Amino acid sequence: MRSLIFVLACCTLFTCCSPSSAQDKTEKKSAAVGDGFTAIFNGSDLTGWKGNADLWSVEDGSITGRTTAEAPLKFNTFLIYEVGPVADFELRLDYKIKAGNSGIQYRSQIVEADKFIVGGYQADIDATSKYTGINYEERGRGILAERGQRVTIAADGAKSAEDFADREELAKEFDPAGWNHYRVVAKGNRLSHYINDVLMSEVIDNQESEAEKSGVLAFQVHQGPPMVVQFKNIRIKTLD
């Protein structure tokens, strides 16, 4: 009996301390942290997404948009999430950009399907940190809120801005050349952009004639000089 107890104890100890057990605990912890979120990129191919195949691919487990000097873009184009529209949601992802300008489109409308062109709200990203974090309406009203601003747009389109932080100080919160975490929260008429969990800009859009309540999610490659942008760990949660 003592021998049996000793064997059972050793087996229990080995199971608790084995690398696979530790990995299981880590995976369970990660799942708990992401509770309520759905992964919308599988890390290996562009299933569920559509765009110009000459510009978009998967590299090193990341959605990658790449333009070249040999074939410069004459217009902005996008990789569109085609599973369904987004309305009230929280989006979380990691991004990295090398040169140029990009962004995360949301509640956007498809303008030219054959060219993968969309218009709507954009959580901006650029390599110079000039625009990163702002809210820009592609093919619409332009810049809605600068970094460090909370802007309320009235029914007639008039804007009132509150500066809640210094735009240059906020730029110190992210690495323009490395990986950063972007979080976009759209709830009703309030649109909030966070980078590395720091609020960058916020818009309260009361202009019913222009405000979008629902639309597509998409990533941008920008016309102009060569650029590379990457996205990974892309997850979304629908908000009630």
N, C-alpha and C positions, 0 to 999 in steps of 0.2 A: 504493500500500500504506500509506504514512504517513497519507494522508487517511482511509483505512478504519479504521486503528487509532485515530486521533483521534476519529472519530465513535463508535466502540464505547466508548471511554473516557468520553466525555461522556454517553452513554446510561446507562452503569453508574453514574456519579456522580449523575445525575438520579434514577435508581431508588432508590439508597441514601438520598438526602436528601429524597425526596418525602414530603409529609404522609401519603399513603396507606400508604407503607412503614412509617413510624413508628407509624401506627395499627395496622398488622398486627402489629408487634412487641409493642405494648402488649396487644393482644388475646391473642396467644400467651402472653405473660407471665401475664396474668390467668387463662387457662385452666390454666397450670401450677400457679399458686397454689391453684386450686380443684380440683386433680386428685383424683379419687375421689368428689367431691361431685356430687349431682344437683340441678338447680334444680327446685323443686316449685311455683313461681309464675311464670307467663309474663310478668308485668308489664303485661298489658293487660286481662285478664278473669279471672273466677273459675272457669275450667275446672279440674276436679279438686277443687273445694271445694264444700261445701254448707252453707247457713245461711239465716237469715231475710233475704230480699232487701230488706226495709225498713231493715235495720240495717247490711248489709255491701255494699260496692261497691269499685271501684278508682278512686282519685283520685291523679293525678300519679305514676302508675306504682307505687302502693302499695296493698296491701290495707288498706281503711279500715273500721273499725267506728265507728258514730256513733249516739248516743242523743240524744233531745231532751226538753226540759221539757214539750212538748205531749203526748208519748207516753212517759211514764216506764216503765221496765221494772219488772216485779214479781218477776222471777227472773233469775238469770244465764243467759245463752245463749251459744252458741258457733258459730264457723265451723269446720267439720270437714273435715279432709283425707280424702277418700274413696277415694284410690287404693289404700290398704292400711294395715295396722297397722304400728306401729313397735315394735321390741324393743330390741336393742343398737344404738345409733346415736350420731352426733354431728350436732347441728343448729346452723346458723349463720344469723343474720338480723340486720337492723337494725330498730329500733323507735323510735317517738316517741309520747308520750301527752300529751293535754291534758285535765286534770281526771280525777277518778275513778280506777278500778282496773281492771286487766286482767291477763292472764297467758297463758302458753304451756302448754297441757295436753299431756301425753304419757303413753304407756302407759295411757290412760284408757279407760273403758267408757261406752258410750252408755246413758243412764238413761231419757230420754224422747226418742225419735227425732223426733216431730212438733214438739217445742219446741226441738230441737237442744241438749239438756241432756246434759252428760257429767260424769263424776266420776273423779278420779284425781290423779296427781302434777301440780303446777303450778309452773312457774318464774314467780314473781310479778313484776308491774309495777304501780306506782302513781305518781300525779303528785306526791305529797307526799314520796316517798322513804322512807316508813315501812316498806313491805313489799318494795320492789324487791330482787330477788335471793334472797329466801327460798324455801324449798320448802314449799308448802302443798298438802295433799291435799283437793281439792274433794270435798265430800259423803263425806268419810271421816274421817281422824284429825286433821284441822286442820293447824296449823303443825307441820311435822316438823323444820325447822331454821331458826333465825333467821339473818339476815345476819351473817357472821363466825363461824358455828358449823359444826363437823363433828359430826354426831350419829350414833351407832350405836344402832339399834333392835334389841333382843334378841328371841328367839323368842316370849317372853311379852308383848312390847310395851313393856317397860321401856326407857327412853332414858338414854343417857349422852352428855353433850355436852362437847366440847372447844372452847374459844374460841381460834380461830387469828388473829383480827384484831378490831379495834374496829369496831362496826357504823357509827358516825358517820364514822369515817375512811374506811371503804369507800364511803360515800355520796359522798365527794368525787371518786371515780373516774368518776362518770357525771353527765351533764347532765340534770336532771329535766325540762327543757323542750325539749331538742333531740334529735337522733338519737344513738343508742347502739348498740353491737354486742353482741348476746346470743349466748352459746354454751352449749348444753346437751349434756352427755355422759352417756349412760346405758349402763353396761357391767355386766352381771350385776346385783348388788344395790347397786352404787355409782352414785349420782346426783349429778352435779356441775354447778353453775351458775356461769358466768363472765359478767361484763359488762366490755366493753372489755379483754378478756383478763386480767381480775383475778378470782380465785376469790372468789365471794360466799357460797356455802354448799355443804355436802356432806352427803349422807345415805348411810349404809350400812344397808340395810333387810334385817334377818334375820327379820322377822316373816312367815313363810311364809303364814300365814292371811290376811294383808292385803296383802302386797307383790304388785305387778303386774309380770309379766315382759314383757307385750306389750299393746298397745292403740292407740287412735287418737291422732292429733295434732290439736290444735285451738287456736283463739284465742278469747279471752273478751271480751265486753262485759258490764259489771256493772250490776246493778240499782241504782237510786238516781238521783243528780243527773246532768245531761247530761255526756257525755264523748265524746272522740274518741281513738282509738288507731290507729296505722298500722304496717304491717310491709312490708318490702321486702328484696330480695336474699336470698331464702329458699332455703337449700340444705341437703341432708341427705346423710349418708354412713353406710352400714350398716357396723357393726363386726363382725368375725369373733369 
